[in-house]
Amino acid sequence: MAANAFVMWVKPSRVDKLDRALADDQLMVGWSEVQGLLDNTLSKNDIRDLVHDVYHRDEPTKHKAGSAATHLWHFLRQMSEGDLVLVPRGESFYLARINDSHPEYHEELNADDTAYRRNVEWLNDRKPFSRLDLSESLQSRLKSVRSTSAEITEFLGELERLSLRKNETSPWKDQEIEAIVLNYRDMLQKELAELPYNKTEHRNLLMTLINRGKGAIEFKHQNISAVLEQMGRPWILGYKPLHNFQGSLVDAVERLILPVPNAGWPKEKIPDVGDVNEIFVKEQTIRSNAKQPGFRTERVARKIDYAARDSRNRELGRAGEEFVFKVEQRKLSHLPDLASRVLWASKIKGDGLGYDIETFDSSGKRIFIEVKTTKGSADTPFYISAEEMAAANYLGAGYRLYRVFSFGQKTKILEVKSPIALQFNFEASVYKAELR
């Protein structure tokens, strides 16, 4: 039995390093340039002063250094062998158990700011839990501790019980898969018909039929969305696609959902622009959502209705462009002459320009925007053409790529400035072929 429990975000230098933590079986914090923190004679105030001298020397107060010192104190001094650590990520979280007696410092890891580390055992077979698995009081506690750490020993019993659950990681049986696919199908039909339905009621009904928790059901619903997304079919917007699904899930979707007539994708609705200051995000939230390789992806690919998918993508793309067009007009509303000259270029001049919107910054400098829209998260992969890459190069500082994500829900924009080659990993996926 653990003595204490903690919550901790793994974001050294504000960069999500959770994937590396999972791979290394270690937790890590930042402030790597402050050496000597493993000295047990240091007080929390000593740690604060050291952090201030290295990172915040020009700050008039030690407030930032004090916050860092609290985080470091939890990690270096208070966490003990056997303690549980809840590590949030988006709408899910991971559980780890400390399995060392003291922290480590690896000077060679200073470059990526992960030198201070703790060895851990990842529970639940390194698979995430859903936040739905947590009590409302613990969910509320997490909201008050954003991107740092805190002791949450009052919830130790809840986390211990969660760590002992076994059936969440066991393979789903055929009858369980059939039950959840039918459950999903019922919700999907109602959503496409624009009829009201309650996800919680559907989930609770399903829990009377199968021995799975709320979080496991939530993830499997997201898996079904992923299968349908890859097939180019409609999926429930409230269940964002989550890949790494069982091959038998593809069979069930093919058998139980594809033959059922439906109205197809509903027509895209352009979100209200509202306050443009709340639309743009400053940095991308990294979230692992890797697609499962191998025969499962190939089997899904054979079921794709390419004509329907291409039509769908074009409609979504045009909706995203119209949204950005309105956003740019709203941004320049205090400069009506410039606002009136914002141009939806791909609509007026045609495709092939390498960008979609012509607009201006507040000084009147012309800006060219390529719009990439997804209903998924900001890190959902997208395709970019040779013309778009060429435009990014020759337009230089005047070029922008707007990654419009969570479209139609809580629509946000990640603005990426040129050179975009420094912001993304590119992988060739289409080749032009001519007979020799």
C-alpha positions in Angstrom: 0.0 0.0 0.0 1.3 3.4 -1.0 1.9 6.0 1.6 1.1 9.1 -0.5 -0.3 10.1 -3.9 0.6 12.9 -6.2 -0.6 14.4 -9.5 2.1 15.6 -11.9 2.2 16.8 -15.5 5.3 15.7 -17.4 6.1 18.9 -19.3 9.7 20.0 -18.8 10.2 23.4 -20.5 6.4 23.2 -21.2 7.0 20.4 -23.7 5.0 17.2 -23.3 7.5 14.4 -22.6 4.9 11.8 -21.5 5.7 9.4 -24.4 9.3 9.4 -23.5 8.4 8.9 -19.8 6.3 5.9 -20.8 9.1 4.4 -22.9 11.9 5.0 -20.3 9.9 3.9 -17.2 10.8 7.2 -15.6 9.2 10.5 -14.7 11.1 13.7 -15.3 11.0 17.4 -14.4 12.8 20.4 -15.8 15.2 23.0 -14.4 18.0 20.8 -15.4 20.5 23.6 -15.5 20.2 24.0 -11.7 22.7 21.4 -10.5 23.1 20.0 -7.0 19.4 19.7 -6.2 19.9 16.1 -4.9 21.6 17.6 -1.8 19.2 16.6 0.9 20.4 19.4 3.2 18.7 22.0 0.9 15.5 23.5 2.1 12.6 24.5 -0.2 13.8 28.1 0.1 17.3 27.1 -0.9 15.9 25.4 -4.0 13.8 28.5 -4.8 16.9 30.7 -4.6 18.9 28.4 -6.8 16.2 28.3 -9.5 15.8 32.1 -9.3 19.6 32.7 -9.8 19.7 30.4 -12.8 16.4 31.0 -14.6 14.8 34.2 -13.2 17.6 36.5 -12.2 16.0 39.5 -13.8 12.6 39.0 -12.1 11.9 41.5 -9.3 10.3 38.8 -7.2 10.8 35.1 -6.6 7.3 34.1 -7.4 8.1 32.0 -10.5 11.1 30.4 -8.7 8.9 29.6 -5.7 6.4 27.8 -7.9 9.2 25.8 -9.5 10.6 25.0 -6.0 7.3 23.6 -4.9 7.2 21.3 -8.0 10.8 20.2 -7.4 10.2 19.6 -3.7 7.3 17.2 -4.5 9.4 15.4 -7.0 12.8 15.3 -5.3 11.9 15.1 -1.6 8.3 14.0 -1.0 7.8 11.2 -3.5 8.9 8.0 -1.9 9.1 4.4 -3.1 5.7 2.9 -3.5 3.8 6.2 -3.8 1.3 6.6 -6.7 1.5 9.4 -9.3 -1.4 10.4 -11.5 -0.1 11.8 -14.8 -2.8 13.7 -16.8 -3.0 14.0 -20.5 -6.0 15.6 -22.2 -9.1 13.7 -21.2 -7.2 10.7 -19.9 -4.4 10.0 -17.4 -1.8 7.4 -16.6 -0.9 5.9 -13.2 2.7 5.3 -12.1 4.2 3.8 -8.9 7.5 5.1 -7.7 10.0 2.2 -7.5 13.2 3.9 -6.5 14.4 5.2 -3.1 15.8 8.5 -4.4 15.8 10.6 -7.6 18.6 10.6 -10.2 20.4 13.4 -12.1 21.7 12.6 -15.6 23.9 15.5 -16.8 23.9 14.2 -20.4 20.1 14.9 -20.6 20.5 18.6 -19.8 19.9 19.5 -23.5 16.3 18.4 -23.5 15.7 19.5 -19.9 15.0 16.0 -18.5 18.0 15.5 -16.2 16.1 15.0 -13.0 14.3 11.7 -13.0 12.5 9.1 -10.9 12.2 5.4 -11.8 8.6 4.2 -11.9 6.4 1.2 -12.7 3.6 2.2 -15.1 0.3 0.6 -14.1 -2.5 -0.7 -16.3 0.0 -2.0 -18.8 1.0 1.5 -19.7 -2.5 2.2 -21.0 -4.4 5.3 -20.1 -7.4 5.6 -18.0 -10.3 7.9 -18.8 -11.0 10.9 -16.5 -14.5 9.4 -16.3 -13.0 6.8 -14.0 -12.3 9.5 -11.4 -14.7 10.8 -8.8 -16.1 14.3 -9.4 -14.1 15.6 -6.4 -10.8 14.3 -7.8 -11.6 15.7 -11.3 -12.2 19.0 -9.7 -8.9 18.8 -7.8 -7.1 18.2 -11.1 -8.6 21.4 -12.6 -7.0 23.4 -9.8 -3.5 22.0 -10.5 -2.7 22.8 -14.1 0.7 21.9 -15.6 2.5 21.4 -12.3 2.2 19.0 -9.4 0.5 18.6 -6.0 0.0 16.1 -3.3 -3.4 14.3 -3.5 -3.0 11.7 -0.7 -6.7 12.3 0.3 -7.5 10.4 -2.9 -5.0 7.6 -2.3 -7.7 4.9 -1.7 -9.5 5.8 -4.9 -6.3 5.5 -6.9 -5.3 2.3 -5.2 -8.6 0.7 -6.1 -8.2 1.9 -9.7 -4.7 0.4 -9.9 -6.1 -3.0 -8.9 -8.6 -3.2 -11.7 -7.7 -6.1 -14.0 -10.4 -6.4 -16.7 -9.8 -3.0 -18.3 -6.7 -4.3 -20.1 -8.0 -7.8 -21.0 -9.0 -8.3 -24.6 -12.7 -7.6 -25.4 -14.8 -10.7 -26.0 -16.9 -11.0 -29.1 -20.2 -10.5 -27.2 -18.8 -7.4 -25.5 -17.7 -5.9 -28.9 -21.1 -6.6 -30.4 -22.9 -5.0 -27.5 -20.8 -1.8 -27.7 -21.0 -1.5 -31.5 -24.8 -1.8 -31.3 -24.8 0.8 -28.5 -22.7 3.1 -30.6 -24.8 2.5 -33.7 -28.0 3.6 -31.9 -26.3 6.9 -30.8 -24.9 7.5 -34.3 -28.3 7.1 -36.0 -29.8 9.6 -33.6 -27.0 12.1 -34.2 -27.2 11.9 -38.0 -31.0 12.3 -37.8 -30.4 15.3 -35.4 -32.5 13.6 -32.7 -31.7 14.1 -29.0 -29.9 11.4 -27.1 -27.9 11.0 -23.8 -24.4 9.5 -24.0 -24.4 8.8 -20.2 -27.6 6.9 -20.4 -26.3 4.8 -23.2 -23.1 4.1 -21.3 -24.9 3.2 -18.1 -27.2 0.8 -20.0 -24.1 -0.8 -21.6 -22.5 -1.3 -18.2 -25.5 -3.5 -17.2 -24.6 -5.7 -20.1 -20.8 -6.0 -20.0 -18.3 -6.0 -17.1 -16.4 -2.9 -18.1 -15.8 0.5 -16.4 -16.8 3.9 -17.7 -13.3 4.7 -19.0 -12.9 1.4 -20.9 -16.3 2.0 -22.6 -15.3 5.6 -23.4 -12.1 4.4 -25.1 -13.8 1.7 -27.1 -16.4 4.2 -28.3 -13.5 6.3 -29.5 -12.0 3.2 -31.2 -15.2 2.7 -33.1 -15.0 6.3 -34.3 -11.4 5.6 -35.5 -12.6 2.6 -37.6 -15.4 4.7 -39.1 -13.1 7.6 -39.7 -10.6 5.4 -41.6 -13.5 4.0 -43.6 -14.5 7.5 -44.6 -17.9 7.1 -42.7 -19.7 9.4 -40.3 -18.7 9.0 -36.6 -20.0 10.5 -33.4 -18.4 13.9 -32.9 -18.3 13.5 -29.1 -16.1 10.5 -29.4 -12.9 11.6 -31.0 -11.1 8.8 -32.9 -8.7 6.8 -30.9 -6.6 4.3 -32.8 -4.9 1.0 -31.7 -8.1 -1.1 -32.0 -8.7 -4.8 -32.1 -9.1 -6.4 -35.5 -12.3 -7.9 -34.4 -13.7 -4.4 -33.9 -13.4 -3.9 -37.7 -15.5 -7.0 -38.3 -18.2 -5.9 -36.0 -18.4 -2.4 -37.5 -18.5 -3.8 -41.0 -21.3 -6.2 -40.0 -23.4 -4.1 -37.7 -23.0 -0.5 -38.9 -22.0 -0.3 -42.5 -25.2 -2.1 -43.9 -27.5 0.3 -41.9 -28.9 3.1 -44.1 -28.3 6.6 -42.9 -28.4 10.1 -44.2 -24.6 10.3 -44.6 -22.6 13.2 -43.3 -24.7 16.1 -42.1 -24.0 19.4 -43.9 -21.2 21.3 -42.3 -22.2 24.3 -40.2 -19.8 27.3 -40.0 -19.1 28.0 -36.3 -19.8 31.5 -34.9 -16.5 33.5 -34.8 -17.1 35.1 -31.4 -14.1 36.6 -29.7 -11.1 36.0 -32.1 -8.7 36.2 -29.1 -10.2 33.0 -27.8 -9.9 31.1 -31.1 -6.1 31.2 -31.5 -3.9 28.9 -29.4 -0.3 29.7 -28.8 1.1 26.2 -28.8 0.1 22.8 -30.0 -1.1 20.3 -27.4 0.8 17.1 -28.2 -1.3 14.0 -27.9 -0.3 10.5 -28.9 -2.9 8.9 -31.1 -0.8 6.6 -33.3 -2.6 4.5 -35.8 -2.2 0.8 -35.6 0.1 -0.6 -38.3 -0.3 -3.8 -40.2 -3.2 -5.9 -41.5 -5.8 -4.0 -39.5 -5.2 -0.8 -41.3 -5.1 -2.6 -44.6 -8.4 -4.3 -43.9 -10.0 -1.0 -43.0 -8.6 0.5 -46.1 -10.4 -2.0 -48.3 -13.7 -0.8 -46.8 -13.1 2.9 -47.5 -15.7 4.6 -49.7 -13.1 6.8 -51.4 -15.6 8.9 -53.3 -17.6 9.6 -50.1 -14.4 10.4 -48.2 -13.0 12.8 -50.8 -16.3 14.6 -51.0 -16.5 14.8 -47.3 -12.9 16.2 -47.0 -13.6 18.8 -49.7 -16.8 20.0 -47.8 -14.9 20.2 -44.5 -12.0 22.0 -46.1 -14.3 24.6 -47.7 -16.1 25.1 -44.4 -12.8 25.6 -42.6 -11.8 28.2 -45.3 -15.0 30.1 -44.9 -14.6 30.1 -41.1 -11.0 31.5 -41.4 -12.3 34.1 -44.0 -14.8 35.4 -41.4 -12.1 35.3 -38.6 -9.8 37.5 -40.6 -12.6 40.0 -41.4 -13.4 40.1 -37.7 -9.7 40.6 -36.7 -9.6 43.6 -39.0 -13.0 45.0 -38.1 -11.3 48.1 -36.4 -9.6 48.7 -39.8 -12.6 48.6 -42.2 -10.7 49.4 -45.3 -8.4 46.4 -44.8 -11.3 44.2 -43.6 -13.2 44.9 -46.9 -10.1 43.6 -48.9 -9.8 40.2 -47.2 -10.2 37.7 -50.0 -11.3 34.1 -50.1 -8.7 33.4 -52.8 -9.3 29.7 -53.4 -13.0 30.5 -54.0 -12.6 33.6 -56.2 -9.3 32.8 -58.0 -9.5 29.0 -57.9 -7.5 26.2 -56.3 -3.8 25.7 -57.1 -2.5 29.0 -55.7 -0.9 27.2 -52.7 -2.9 29.2 -50.3 -6.6 29.9 -49.5 -7.0 33.3 -47.9 -5.4 36.7 -48.7 -5.5 39.1 -45.7 -3.5 41.7 -43.9 -1.8 42.3 -40.6 -2.6 45.4 -38.5 0.2 47.4 -40.3 -1.3 46.6 -43.8 1.2 44.0 -44.8 -0.3 41.3 -47.0 -0.6 37.8 -45.5 -1.3 34.6 -47.4 -3.0 31.8 -45.4 -3.3 28.1 -46.2 -6.1 26.5 -44.2 -6.0 22.9 -43.0 -9.1 21.8 -41.2 -9.9 18.7 -39.0 -12.5 17.7 -36.6 -9.7 16.0 -34.6 -7.0 17.5 -32.5 -4.3 19.9 -33.6 -1.7 17.1 -34.1 -3.9 15.1 -36.5 -1.8 14.5 -39.6 -2.8 16.3 -42.8 -1.7 16.4 -46.5 0.1 19.3 -48.1 0.6 19.6 -51.8 3.7 20.6 -53.8 2.0 23.9 -54.7 1.4 24.6 -51.1 5.0 23.9 -50.1 6.2 26.1 -53.0 4.0 28.9 -51.9 5.3 28.6 -48.3 8.8 29.0 -49.7 8.4 31.8 -52.1 6.0 33.9 -49.9 8.4 33.6 -47.0 7.4 35.7 -43.9 4.1 36.6 -45.5 2.9 32.9 -45.5 0.8 31.4 -42.7 -0.6 27.9 -42.2 -3.7 27.8 -40.1 -4.4 24.4 -38.5 -8.1 24.6 -37.7 -9.0 21.9 -35.3 -11.9 20.6 -33.2 -14.0 22.1 -36.0 -17.7 22.4 -35.2 -17.1 21.7 -31.5 -14.8 24.1 -29.7 -13.1 25.3 -32.9 -9.6 26.6 -32.5 -6.8 27.7 -34.7 -3.1 26.9 -34.4 -1.2 29.6 -36.5 2.1 28.3 -37.9 4.5 30.8 -39.5 7.0 30.2 -42.2 9.3 28.3 -42.5 6.8 25.5 -41.8 9.4 22.9 -42.5 10.7 23.6 -39.0 7.3 23.0 -37.4 6.3 19.6 -38.8 7.7 16.2 -39.7 7.0 15.4 -43.3 6.6 12.0 -44.8 6.2 11.3 -48.6 2.9 9.5 -49.2 2.0 10.2 -52.9 4.3 9.9 -55.9 3.8 10.9 -59.5 4.5 8.0 -61.8 5.1 8.1 -65.6 6.0 5.2 -67.9 9.6 4.9 -68.8 
